[in-house]
Amino acid sequence: MAFATKEKVDVSNAQDKMEETLEELIGLVNREVHVFQELLATLNAQYQAVLREDVDRVWDNTTKVRELVEKTKMLEKNRIDKTAKISTHLGLDEPEPTLVKIIPLVELQYSNRLRDLRTLLISLSKRIKDTNLRNKRLLNRALNMVNTNIRLLTTGQKKPALYNEKGAEELLGHELFNTKY
């Protein structure tokens, strides 16, 4: 009858904890991906609401965006904590360990899943940034239009004008928004 030594049990327990932490990390990154997808959908809904001039929907979507951003911050913090835990277990001496640094050091089944999720997270992050910039431009144009209308009402100016990117005054055309970003 063979007896397990204390060292073998400790190594087995450490390996089990490592695998458990990796599964938790994968779960966290997966939740981040889902929240990013929801954030992207909400930003697109916000854009459509602005185009339809549906102020209530714009506010609803803006509130939801704020909530989702807070959720992503919480998930990111948890991901960083789990990544640090795994980094310590792997013996890395990193002040700010990242997925890219631990992916090559973990078992293939975990590294492949983490690599795929990281790639998806980066792609979604870029799309969110681009969509947010598009929305910002549209909202700025709408705000400029409101300011122009206020100026027209208060000064009695006959020909409405806006300023283009170079600062030159442009006569206002028939289109309120340029939706081809």
Secondary structure in CASP SS format (residue, H / E / C, confidence):
PFRMAT SS
TARGET T0000
AUTHOR 0000-0000-0000
METHOD secondary structure of the structure
MODEL  1
M C 1.00
A C 1.00
F C 1.00
A C 1.00
T C 1.00
K H 1.00
E H 1.00
K H 1.00
V H 1.00
D H 1.00
V H 1.00
S H 1.00
N H 1.00
A H 1.00
Q H 1.00
D H 1.00
K H 1.00
M H 1.00
E H 1.00
E H 1.00
T H 1.00
L H 1.00
E H 1.00
E H 1.00
L H 1.00
I H 1.00
G H 1.00
L H 1.00
V H 1.00
N H 1.00
R H 1.00
E H 1.00
V H 1.00
H H 1.00
V H 1.00
F H 1.00
Q H 1.00
E H 1.00
L H 1.00
L H 1.00
A H 1.00
T H 1.00
L H 1.00
N H 1.00
A H 1.00
Q H 1.00
Y H 1.00
Q H 1.00
A H 1.00
V H 1.00
L H 1.00
R C 1.00
E C 1.00
D C 1.00
V H 1.00
D H 1.00
R H 1.00
V H 1.00
W H 1.00
D H 1.00
N H 1.00
T H 1.00
T H 1.00
K H 1.00
V H 1.00
R H 1.00
E H 1.00
L H 1.00
V H 1.00
E H 1.00
K H 1.00
T H 1.00
K H 1.00
M H 1.00
L H 1.00
E H 1.00
K H 1.00
N H 1.00
R H 1.00
I H 1.00
D H 1.00
K H 1.00
T H 1.00
A H 1.00
K H 1.00
I H 1.00
S H 1.00
T H 1.00
H H 1.00
L C 1.00
G C 1.00
L C 1.00
D C 1.00
E C 1.00
P C 1.00
E C 1.00
P C 1.00
T C 1.00
L H 1.00
V H 1.00
K H 1.00
I H 1.00
I H 1.00
P H 1.00
L H 1.00
V C 1.00
E C 1.00
L H 1.00
Q H 1.00
Y H 1.00
S H 1.00
N H 1.00
R H 1.00
L H 1.00
R H 1.00
D H 1.00
L H 1.00
R H 1.00
T H 1.00
L H 1.00
L H 1.00
I H 1.00
S H 1.00
L H 1.00
S H 1.00
K H 1.00
R H 1.00
I H 1.00
K H 1.00
D H 1.00
T H 1.00
N H 1.00
L H 1.00
R H 1.00
N H 1.00
K H 1.00
R H 1.00
L H 1.00
L H 1.00
N H 1.00
R H 1.00
A H 1.00
L H 1.00
N H 1.00
M H 1.00
V H 1.00
N H 1.00
T H 1.00
N H 1.00
I H 1.00
R H 1.00
L H 1.00
L H 1.00
T H 1.00
T H 1.00
G C 1.00
Q C 1.00
K C 1.00
K C 1.00
P C 1.00
A E 1.00
L E 1.00
Y E 1.00
N C 1.00
E C 1.00
K C 1.00
G C 1.00
A C 1.00
E E 1.00
E E 1.00
L E 1.00
L C 1.00
G C 1.00
H C 1.00
E C 1.00
L C 1.00
F C 1.00
N C 1.00
T C 1.00
K C 1.00
Y C 1.00
END
